[in-house]
Amino acid sequence: MSSEPPAVSEDAAATLLNALRAALALLDDIEALRTENRQLKEALEGRALIERAKGMLMVRQGCDEAAAFRTLVALAQREGRKVRVVAADFVAG
């Protein structure tokens, strides 16, 4: 038995190399889509928390939606945190 691999034509090798490059490109695309999907989920969750916090502020302070959002933004800026983090703390506590 010979331990040498079978001979492959240059055309076949080039075709295989192109297929491997295409597969690697698809893997990169899949990873990028997974990252984008995670970021979109986080954004939606953050948006829902902000909306809930605005609603709570509107009820407690008797203000409109814009004023409630300004309050959240002001708190976030004062504390050096993101609005969604401030909103999550507000809803939780």
For each residue, the residues with C-beta under 8 A, 3 or more apart:
1:
2:
3:
4:
5: 8
6:
7:
8: 5 12 13 16
9: 12 13
10: 13 14
11: 14 15
12: 8 9 15 16
13: 8 9 10 16 17
14: 10 11 17 18
15: 11 12 18 19
16: 8 12 13 19 20
17: 13 14 20 21
18: 14 15 21 22
19: 15 16 22 23
20: 16 17 23 24
21: 17 18 24 25
22: 18 19 25 26
23: 19 20 26 27
24: 20 21 27 28
25: 21 22 28 29
26: 22 23 29 30
27: 23 24 30 31
28: 24 25 31 32
29: 25 26 32 33
30: 26 27 33 34
31: 27 28 34 35
32: 28 29 35 36
33: 29 30 36 37
34: 30 31 37 38
35: 31 32 38 39
36: 32 33 39 40
37: 33 34 40 41
38: 34 35 41 42
39: 35 36 42 43
40: 36 37 43 44
41: 37 38 44 45
42: 38 39 45 46
43: 39 40 46 47
44: 40 41 47 48
45: 41 42 48 49
46: 42 43 49 50 82 84 87
47: 43 44 50 51 84
48: 44 45 51 52
49: 45 46 52 53 84 87 88 91
50: 46 47 53 54 69 72 83 84 87
51: 47 48 54 55
52: 48 49 55 56 87 91
53: 49 50 56 57 68 72 86 87 88 90 91
54: 50 51 57 58 65 68 69 72 87
55: 51 52 58 59 68
56: 52 53 59 60 90 91
57: 53 54 60 61 63 67 68 71 72 90
58: 54 55 61 62 63 64 65 67 68
59: 55 56 62
60: 56 57
61: 57 58 67 68 71
62: 58 59
63: 57 58 67 68 71
64: 58 67 68
65: 54 58 68 69
66: 69 70
67: 57 58 61 63 64 70 71
68: 53 54 55 57 58 61 63 64 65 71 72
69: 50 54 65 66 72 73
70: 66 67 73 74
71: 57 61 63 67 68 74 75
72: 50 53 54 57 68 69 75 76 83 86 87 90
73: 69 70 76 77 83
74: 70 71 77 78
75: 71 72 78 79 86 90
76: 72 73 79 80 81 82 83 85 86
77: 73 74 80
78: 74 75
79: 75 76 86
80: 76 77
81: 76 85 86
82: 46 76 85 86
83: 50 72 73 76 86 87
84: 46 47 49 50 87 88
85: 76 81 82 88 89
86: 53 72 75 76 79 81 82 83 89 90
87: 46 49 50 52 53 54 72 83 84 90 91
88: 49 53 84 85 91 92
89: 85 86 92 93
90: 53 56 57 72 75 86 87 93
91: 49 52 53 56 87 88
92: 88 89
93: 89 90
